[in-house]
Structure formats: C-alpha cells, structure tokens
Amino acid sequence: MAKFSGVDYFNMDLLLSEEEKMVREVVREFVDDNVIPVIEKHYREGTFPMDLVAKMGEVGLFGANLPSKYGGSDMNNVAYGLVMQELERGDSGVRSFVSVQSALVMYPIYTFGSEEQRLKWLPKLATGEAIGCFGLTEPDFGSNPGGMVTKAEKTEGGYILNGAKMWITNGTLADVAVVWAKLDGEVAGFLVEKGMKGFTAPEMKGKHSLRASVTSELVFDSVFIPEENRLPSGNGLKAPLMCLNQARYGIAWGVVGSMMASYDSSLSYSKSRVQFSKPIAGYQMTQEKLVFMLTEITKAQLLNLQLGRLKDSGDLKFQHVSLAKRNNCEMALTIARVAREIHGANGILDEYPIMRHANNLESVKTYEGTHEMHTLILGSDITGIPAFD
C-alpha cells in the first residue's frame, strides 16, 4: 500500500515548526501501518481495534497536550490538532477514542481534579492501561445539558448517584467515567469507577455510523460515590462545557483528515478510471469537484492553524472553536458525498474509504454540538442577542 503523502496545496508546512511536522509524520505513519490495514474489517464487524490502545499509548497520543508530569507529551495545541487530523484520516472512531480519552477524561481530571486524582488516573490513562469515558448527554437532554436529571445526593462519606447517560463513547470499555450530575441543583463532576455497585454500561448496537467505535449507555442505580471521587473544582455547567470545547477543537482538526482521505482517493481514482476514451479526471465536471475539495481542505487547514495558534497564545474564544467545528464538519461531509459521486458505484465498496467516512461524519457533524447549536452560539456572539429559546 502506498504511503499517504498529505494534501498541502498552499505549502502549509512553511507555517509549521519542525516539531509539529515531526509529530504529524509519526502519527501519519502510525495510521498507515496500524489503522488503515484493519479498519474496514472492524467497521464491518462493529468492533473497536483494541490492540491499538497500547500502541497509541506508546506513541504518546493520549493527553498529548498535557504535562509530562502526568504522562502527557507536552505538545502545543497545533501539534495536538495534527494528531487528531491524522487519526481521523484513518477513521473517526479511532480519533474519537483518543479525543475522549484526552479531552473529555484526562483534561477534566487534570483541570478540575485533586492532585491525588491526577496521580491516580492520568499516568494510567496516558499509557492506555486505563480507559475513560465522559458522561454528560442524557436520553432527553443533548443540546440542553443543563436540563440533566441525573442526580447526586450527599450521604455519609460521599454521594448517592442516580440517573442515566446516553451516546457515551468508550462507555462499556471504561475503567473510569467522568460523570456530571445535579447536586443540590448545581452541576458537579464525579469519577465513577468500573465495578461500583449499581453502575452498568451496556453497549448500544445497531449503528450505521461510527461502527468501529464503542457507544454505550451509562446507568446509575443508587451508586455510592466516595467523597474522594468528586472533582473538587468541577462545579457548575461551565466545567463540562469547557471539556466539550477541548473536544470540539480536536474535531475541527480531525475532520480535515477525513477530507484528505476522500480527496486523495478521488484524485487517484479519477486519474485511473477511463470513460469515453480518457480518464474521468480529464472532464470538466470531475475537475470542478476536485478543485472544490482542495479549496475547502485548504481553507479548513488555514482556519485550524490560526485556531491552534490562538489556543496556544491564550487568545482563543469558545466561539472560535464553534466556527471551526461547524464549518469543517459541514465541509467534510459534503466532500465525502462529492467523493462518492466521483467514485460512482465503486464508491459504496469498502475497497475505498468513502462511504465509511461519509457515514461516520453524519455523527461527527452532530456530536459535541450540532451544526445548528454552533450557528446559534456564533449568532449570539456577533449580534449580542441569544436565540436559543
């Protein structure tokens, strides 16, 4: 199999540091060698490639932008974004695994946890010895997480947790769940550990999207959570929303990888597929599609790079992330559909990555804030008038 050479029409490499380029190349090679050869099989079977977990830990992909003291890799946020980009070029499910482990489990433990919690969990999560998940979304509360009904009540030595979460990536696999619940009417964060009495995490089956990813429910039936498992600084709805912002950042970068995969396959296919005596790449309609793809990839790359630089300089607003997540997911899904047109009937075969990416992106566009919710976030910011109700 030929190695992926990247898509860089505007010579973006000139804007990257040597370390950032090195990180990208390491993960690009990792995906070529470890993800691409097995992902179609796992997608067909609806399983996550578990043997990748330890390998990704060895490469340093979990919590990569967190301090090395806790097992992170001290990467800047542009390098971290490039990790997400290359992983999603392999599959959204693989990027989702790393994104959840990093942005939705390690980040909140690092940001809102005690030093004891950090030292207990972060090194194990960084190596993949432990797997985590993030419990915010509920069966009746997705875009409106503040309406959650999962409830914690104070009791001697800790808390009693009751409720349920849904659409939880890695839930069935997780050794620890970062769970958000109402405590005296205010959102609070808790670390719920596998094996706690009354805690179950059944896997959700029947998905047509993100099939190479484990999606679960979390059910809490009078689960006792000891005091030391409460996140001491994880109070208020702002805390889980900060976590979501980290995840959205990774998604904005990640979907560019799926765009690249769709474009690369389309360019190669169109140059080899002959109709009416010449390759279809020689026809104006096909060239228009390829140019559209390349243009949107280039725009998304430039958007992401500035997004990462703003994050590293401390000047990032969550609305910046909404704009990038909203645009890039929309364009990635459109590009996957255009790629299917170029591939014709062959586009539905798993010999090509097109339909897998298209199906995955239907979920990626929706999770961590729908297209519509990010539109309203931006609309509120630029007009000063919230339109959520």
C-alpha positions as CSV (number, residue, x, y, z in Angstrom):
1,M,0.0,0.0,0.0
2,A,1.3,3.4,-1.0
3,K,2.1,5.8,1.9
4,F,0.0,8.9,2.3
5,S,1.9,12.0,1.2
6,G,-0.6,14.6,2.5
7,V,-2.6,17.4,0.9
8,D,-0.8,20.7,1.2
9,Y,-1.6,22.9,-1.8
10,F,-0.7,26.2,0.0
11,N,2.6,24.9,1.4
12,M,1.3,25.0,5.0
13,D,4.4,23.2,6.1
14,L,6.2,26.6,5.9
15,L,4.0,27.7,8.8
16,L,4.7,24.7,11.0
17,S,7.6,24.1,13.3
18,E,9.9,21.2,12.9
19,E,8.4,19.5,16.0
20,E,4.9,20.0,14.6
21,K,5.8,18.4,11.3
22,M,7.6,15.6,13.1
23,V,4.5,14.8,15.2
24,R,2.3,14.7,12.1
25,E,4.7,12.4,10.3
26,V,4.9,10.0,13.2
27,V,1.1,9.8,13.5
28,R,0.7,9.6,9.7
29,E,3.0,6.6,9.6
30,F,1.2,5.1,12.6
31,V,-2.1,5.3,10.8
32,D,-0.8,3.9,7.6
33,D,0.8,1.0,9.3
34,N,-1.7,0.2,12.1
35,V,-5.1,1.7,11.3
36,I,-5.7,1.6,7.5
37,P,-5.0,-2.2,7.2
38,V,-7.6,-3.2,9.8
39,I,-10.2,-0.5,10.0
40,E,-12.6,-1.8,7.3
41,K,-12.8,-5.2,9.0
42,H,-13.6,-3.6,12.3
43,Y,-16.1,-1.3,10.7
44,R,-17.9,-4.2,9.1
45,E,-17.9,-6.2,12.4
46,G,-18.9,-3.2,14.6
47,T,-15.8,-3.5,16.8
48,F,-13.1,-1.2,18.0
49,P,-9.5,-2.3,17.3
50,M,-8.5,-2.8,20.9
51,D,-4.9,-3.8,20.1
52,L,-4.3,-0.2,19.0
53,V,-4.8,1.2,22.6
54,A,-1.4,0.2,24.0
55,K,0.3,1.2,20.7
56,M,-1.3,4.6,20.8
57,G,-0.2,4.9,24.4
58,E,3.4,4.0,23.5
59,V,3.4,6.7,20.8
60,G,2.1,9.3,23.3
61,L,-1.2,10.1,21.7
62,F,-3.3,10.2,24.9
63,G,-3.4,13.6,26.7
64,A,-0.6,14.7,24.3
65,N,-1.1,18.4,25.1
66,L,-0.9,17.8,28.9
67,P,2.2,18.0,31.1
68,S,4.7,15.1,31.0
69,K,4.5,15.0,34.8
70,Y,1.1,13.3,34.4
71,G,2.0,11.2,31.4
72,G,1.3,13.7,28.7
73,S,3.6,14.7,25.9
74,D,3.9,18.5,26.4
75,M,2.7,19.1,22.8
76,N,1.5,22.5,21.8
77,N,-2.1,22.6,20.5
78,V,-1.2,22.8,16.8
79,A,0.8,19.5,17.2
80,Y,-2.2,18.0,19.1
81,G,-4.5,19.1,16.3
82,L,-2.3,17.4,13.7
83,V,-2.5,14.2,15.8
84,M,-6.3,14.4,15.6
85,Q,-6.2,15.1,11.8
86,E,-4.1,12.1,11.0
87,L,-6.1,9.8,13.3
88,E,-9.3,10.7,11.6
89,R,-7.8,10.2,8.2
90,G,-7.8,6.6,9.5
91,D,-11.2,6.6,11.0
92,S,-13.4,8.9,13.0
93,G,-13.9,6.1,15.6
94,V,-10.1,5.9,16.3
95,R,-9.9,9.7,16.6
96,S,-13.0,9.7,18.8
97,F,-11.3,7.2,21.2
98,V,-8.2,9.4,21.6
99,S,-10.3,12.6,21.7
100,V,-12.5,11.3,24.5
101,Q,-9.5,9.8,26.5
102,S,-7.6,13.1,26.1
103,A,-10.1,16.0,26.0
104,L,-13.0,14.6,28.0
105,V,-11.3,12.4,30.6
106,M,-7.7,13.4,31.1
107,Y,-8.4,17.1,30.7
108,P,-11.2,17.4,33.3
109,I,-9.2,15.3,35.8
110,Y,-6.2,17.5,35.2
111,T,-8.2,20.7,35.3
112,F,-10.8,20.0,37.9
113,G,-9.4,17.1,39.9
114,S,-7.3,16.9,43.0
115,E,-3.6,16.1,42.9
116,E,-4.4,12.7,44.2
117,Q,-6.9,12.1,41.4
118,R,-4.4,13.3,38.8
119,L,-1.7,11.0,40.1
120,K,-4.0,8.0,40.4
121,W,-5.6,8.2,36.9
122,L,-3.6,10.4,34.4
123,P,-0.5,8.2,34.1
124,K,-2.6,5.1,33.5
125,L,-4.9,6.9,31.1
126,A,-1.8,8.2,29.2
127,T,-0.4,4.7,28.6
128,G,-3.8,3.2,27.8
129,E,-3.6,0.9,30.8
130,A,-6.9,2.6,31.8
131,I,-9.7,3.7,29.5
132,G,-12.1,6.6,30.3
133,C,-15.4,8.0,29.2
134,F,-17.4,11.2,29.7
135,G,-21.0,11.1,30.8
136,L,-22.9,14.3,30.1
137,T,-25.5,13.6,27.4
138,E,-28.8,12.0,28.6
139,P,-31.6,10.3,26.8
140,D,-33.7,13.5,26.9
141,F,-31.0,16.2,27.2
142,G,-28.5,16.5,24.4
143,S,-28.2,20.1,23.1
144,N,-29.5,21.3,26.5
145,P,-27.2,19.6,29.0
146,G,-28.3,22.0,31.8
147,G,-31.6,20.2,31.9
148,M,-29.9,16.9,33.0
149,V,-31.9,14.8,35.5
150,T,-29.0,12.6,36.7
151,K,-28.8,13.4,40.4
152,A,-26.3,13.1,43.2
153,E,-27.3,13.3,46.9
154,K,-25.0,13.8,49.8
155,T,-24.7,10.9,52.2
156,E,-22.2,9.9,54.9
157,G,-18.7,9.6,53.3
158,G,-19.8,10.5,49.8
159,Y,-22.8,10.7,47.4
160,I,-25.6,8.5,46.0
161,L,-25.8,8.8,42.2
162,N,-29.0,8.0,40.2
163,G,-29.8,8.5,36.6
164,A,-28.6,7.6,33.1
165,K,-26.4,8.9,30.3
166,M,-26.6,8.0,26.6
167,W,-24.3,8.1,23.4
168,I,-21.2,7.6,25.5
169,T,-18.1,6.8,23.5
170,N,-15.9,4.1,25.2
171,G,-18.5,3.7,28.0
172,T,-18.6,-0.1,28.0
173,L,-14.8,-0.2,27.9
174,A,-14.1,2.4,30.5
175,D,-12.4,1.9,33.8
176,V,-13.4,5.4,34.9
177,A,-16.3,7.6,33.9
178,V,-16.2,11.4,34.3
179,V,-19.9,11.9,35.1
180,W,-21.8,15.1,35.6
181,A,-24.9,15.3,37.8
182,K,-27.1,17.7,39.7
183,L,-26.1,18.2,43.3
184,D,-28.4,20.5,45.2
185,G,-29.5,21.9,41.9
186,E,-25.9,22.7,40.6
187,V,-23.9,20.6,38.2
188,A,-21.0,18.7,39.8
189,G,-18.4,16.2,38.5
190,F,-17.7,12.7,39.8
191,L,-15.3,9.9,38.9
192,V,-17.4,6.7,38.7
193,E,-15.2,3.6,38.6
194,K,-15.9,0.3,36.8
195,G,-17.3,-2.3,39.3
196,M,-19.0,0.2,41.6
197,K,-22.3,-1.4,42.7
198,G,-25.3,-0.2,40.7
199,F,-23.2,1.1,37.8
200,T,-23.7,-0.6,34.4
201,A,-22.6,0.4,30.9
202,P,-24.5,-1.6,28.2
203,E,-23.2,-1.1,24.7
204,M,-25.6,0.4,22.1
205,K,-25.9,-1.7,19.0
206,G,-27.4,-1.2,15.5
207,K,-25.4,1.8,14.4
208,H,-24.8,2.6,10.7
209,S,-22.2,5.3,11.7
210,L,-19.1,5.1,13.9
211,R,-19.2,1.4,13.8
212,A,-15.6,1.0,14.7
213,S,-16.3,2.8,18.0
214,V,-17.9,1.6,21.2
215,T,-21.0,3.6,22.1
216,S,-22.8,3.0,25.3
217,E,-25.4,3.9,27.9
218,L,-24.4,4.6,31.5
219,V,-26.9,3.6,34.1
220,F,-26.6,4.6,37.8
221,D,-28.8,2.8,40.2
222,S,-28.1,4.2,43.7
223,V,-24.3,4.1,43.1
224,F,-22.3,5.2,46.1
225,I,-19.5,7.6,45.1
226,P,-16.9,8.2,47.9
227,E,-16.0,11.8,48.7
228,E,-12.6,11.4,47.2
229,N,-14.2,10.7,43.8
230,R,-15.8,14.1,43.5
231,L,-13.9,16.5,41.2
232,P,-13.2,19.3,43.7
233,S,-13.2,22.1,41.1
234,G,-15.8,20.7,38.7
235,N,-18.7,22.8,39.8
236,G,-21.3,24.5,37.6
237,L,-22.3,23.8,33.9
238,K,-19.2,25.8,32.8
239,A,-16.9,22.9,33.8
240,P,-18.3,20.2,31.4
241,L,-18.7,22.9,28.7
242,M,-15.0,23.6,29.0
243,C,-14.4,19.9,28.3
244,L,-16.6,20.0,25.3
245,N,-14.7,22.9,23.9
246,Q,-11.5,20.9,24.1
247,A,-13.2,18.0,22.3
248,R,-14.7,20.3,19.6
249,Y,-11.2,21.7,19.0
250,G,-9.9,18.2,18.2
251,I,-12.9,17.5,16.0
252,A,-12.3,20.7,13.9
253,W,-8.8,19.3,13.2
254,G,-9.8,15.7,12.9
255,V,-12.4,16.1,10.1
256,V,-9.7,17.6,7.9
257,G,-8.1,14.1,7.9
258,S,-11.3,12.6,6.6
259,M,-11.4,15.3,3.9
260,M,-7.9,14.4,2.9
261,A,-8.7,10.7,2.7
262,S,-11.7,11.5,0.4
263,Y,-9.8,13.8,-1.8
264,D,-6.7,11.6,-2.1
265,S,-8.9,8.6,-3.1
266,S,-10.9,10.7,-5.5
267,L,-7.9,12.1,-7.3
268,S,-6.2,8.7,-7.6
269,Y,-9.5,7.0,-8.8
270,S,-10.4,9.7,-11.3
271,K,-6.9,9.6,-12.9
272,S,-7.2,5.8,-13.4
273,R,-10.9,5.4,-14.2
274,V,-11.3,5.6,-18.0
275,Q,-14.6,6.5,-19.7
276,F,-15.2,7.6,-23.3
277,S,-11.5,7.0,-24.1
278,K,-9.9,9.1,-21.3
279,P,-9.6,9.3,-17.5
280,I,-12.6,11.0,-15.9
281,A,-10.1,13.4,-14.3
282,G,-9.9,14.9,-17.8
283,Y,-13.5,16.0,-17.7
284,Q,-14.5,19.5,-16.6
285,M,-17.2,18.3,-14.1
286,T,-14.8,16.0,-12.3
287,Q,-12.1,18.7,-12.2
288,E,-14.7,21.1,-10.7
289,K,-15.4,18.6,-7.9
290,L,-11.7,18.0,-7.2
291,V,-11.0,21.8,-7.1
292,F,-13.9,22.3,-4.7
293,M,-12.5,19.6,-2.4
294,L,-9.0,21.0,-2.5
295,T,-10.2,24.6,-1.9
296,E,-12.3,23.6,1.2
297,I,-9.4,21.5,2.6
298,T,-7.0,24.4,2.2
299,K,-9.5,26.8,3.9
300,A,-10.0,24.4,6.8
301,Q,-6.3,23.9,7.2
302,L,-5.7,27.7,7.5
303,L,-8.7,28.0,9.9
304,N,-7.3,25.3,12.1
305,L,-3.8,26.6,12.1
306,Q,-4.9,30.0,13.4
307,L,-7.3,28.3,15.8
308,G,-4.3,26.4,17.3
309,R,-2.1,29.5,17.5
310,L,-4.9,31.3,19.3
311,K,-5.2,28.4,21.7
312,D,-1.5,28.3,22.4
313,S,-1.4,32.1,22.9
314,G,-4.3,32.1,25.3
315,D,-6.5,34.3,23.0
316,L,-9.0,31.6,22.0
317,K,-12.7,32.1,22.5
318,F,-15.0,29.2,22.6
319,Q,-16.9,30.9,19.7
320,H,-13.8,30.5,17.5
321,V,-13.9,26.7,18.1
322,S,-17.6,26.7,17.2
323,L,-16.9,28.4,13.9
324,A,-14.2,25.9,13.0
325,K,-16.2,22.8,14.2
326,R,-19.3,24.0,12.4
327,N,-17.6,24.8,9.1
328,N,-15.1,21.9,8.9
329,C,-17.7,19.2,9.8
330,E,-20.1,20.5,7.2
331,M,-17.4,20.6,4.5
332,A,-16.0,17.2,5.4
333,L,-19.5,15.6,5.0
334,T,-20.0,17.5,1.7
335,I,-16.6,16.4,0.4
336,A,-17.3,12.7,1.3
337,R,-20.6,12.9,-0.7
338,V,-18.8,14.5,-3.7
339,A,-16.1,11.8,-3.4
340,R,-18.8,9.2,-3.7
341,E,-20.1,10.8,-6.9
342,I,-16.6,10.7,-8.4
343,H,-16.2,7.0,-7.4
344,G,-19.6,6.2,-8.9
345,A,-20.8,2.7,-7.9
346,N,-17.4,1.8,-6.7
347,G,-17.8,4.5,-4.0
348,I,-20.1,2.2,-2.0
349,L,-17.5,-0.6,-1.8
350,D,-15.2,-0.9,1.3
351,E,-12.3,-1.2,-1.1
352,Y,-12.5,2.6,-0.8
353,P,-12.9,4.6,2.4
354,I,-15.6,6.9,1.1
355,M,-18.8,5.5,2.5
356,R,-17.2,4.8,5.8
357,H,-16.1,8.4,6.2
358,A,-19.4,9.7,5.0
359,N,-21.4,7.6,7.5
360,N,-19.0,8.5,10.3
361,L,-19.3,12.2,9.5
362,E,-23.1,12.1,9.9
363,S,-22.4,11.5,13.6
364,V,-19.3,13.8,13.9
365,K,-21.3,16.7,12.5
366,T,-23.9,16.2,15.2
367,Y,-21.9,15.3,18.4
368,E,-20.2,17.8,20.6
369,G,-22.7,20.4,19.5
370,T,-24.9,20.2,16.4
371,H,-24.4,22.4,13.4
372,E,-27.5,24.3,14.5
373,M,-26.3,24.9,18.0
374,H,-22.9,26.2,16.8
375,T,-24.8,28.5,14.5
376,L,-26.7,29.9,17.5
377,I,-23.5,30.2,19.5
378,L,-22.0,32.3,16.8
379,G,-25.2,34.3,16.1
380,S,-25.4,35.2,19.7
381,D,-21.8,36.3,19.8
382,I,-22.0,38.6,16.7
383,T,-25.4,40.1,17.5
384,G,-25.4,40.1,21.2
385,I,-28.9,38.6,21.1
386,P,-29.3,34.9,22.3
387,A,-31.7,33.0,20.1
388,F,-31.6,29.6,21.9
389,D,-35.2,29.7,23.1
